[in-house]
């Protein structure tokens, strides 16, 4: 599953680093904090490796 925005791709990268022990889990905030707990290392790799050229920085969520 590719990332839908640059922000999602960067959050996945931060979560992946924490899951691998390269960064501290306590320093994570927001989406990356929940990603590290709820996603596998393989899922995070797929999101983090998404090319972000042409992607918006942030995708607004629907209010439905």
N, C-alpha and C positions, 0 to 999 in steps of 0.2 A: 504494500500500500504506500504510494508516494505521498510526500508531504504536500499540503495544499497551500502553504504559505512559507515565507522565509522564517517567520517567528516559530512556526511549528517545527521546522527543520532544525533550527538552532536549539530549541527546547529538547528535542530528541537527542541531539548531540551532547548536551549537558547531562541528560539522564543516562546516556550510554557511558559517559566518562565516569559517572558516579557508580554505576552498576559494575564497571570493570575495576573500580578501586583507584582510578586515576584522579578523582576529585572527591570531595567530601559530600555525603548525602545531606548533611545539615546545612550546607550552603545553597541548596537548591530552593527555588521559589516557584510558586504558581504551577503551571502545567508540567514542568519538568519534574517537580516533586511527586505528582501523581503518576506520571509516566514511569518513573523508576520502579514503583511498586506494582503497577498493573500490567506492564508489558515485559515480554521476554527480551533477551539481548538481541536475538535475531530480528524481532519486530522493530526494535530501536535502531538497529543497523540499517534496515530498509528505509526508515524515515529520515535518519541522519544523512544517508548517502544520496538523497534526492538532490538533483541539480536545482538550484534556486534561480537560475537565469529565467527571467520572464514571469516569475511568480510574484504576487503582491506581497508586501511585508506582512499584512494582516488581513484575514478574511472575516468579515462581519458575520455573526451568527444570526439566524432568523429568530424573531421574538415569538414564534408560535409555540 
